[in-house]
Amino acid sequence: MEKLSLNAYQEFSEDRFTKRIVFKKGDSTVFLLNFMPGQELPAHKHPGTEVYILTMQGEGTFTIDGVEVKAAANDTIHTGSTEELAYKNTGSEPVTLYVMLNKIPDERYAQNI
């Protein structure tokens, strides 16, 4: 059993969004993405995995296969391995996304940035 406080992983940077790994166990990983207003995550896919995202705080817009989906605190999103995903903090407050990949495609997906 492990108990962690997610507060320790909510690190924001004025330069770009941050990614902080919370757990990496076997093929799965959990991390927080932290965005200041206007910051964005470029479009990408997650080959061979399912992606589960919880907006912990703030609000922004996901673009999934070209479709914009607004999300605010306590909204959840699921995408499959073939869907292209992007995100932008379109609000005026910092955003934290809790992300779980059930199988990481390769080690690049489980690194802090």
Secondary structure by P-SEA (a helix, b strand, c coil): cbbbbccccccccccbbbbbbccccccbbbbbbbbcccccccccccccbbbbbbbcbbbbbbbcccbbbbbcccbbbbbcccbbbbbbccccbbbbbbbbbcccccccccccc
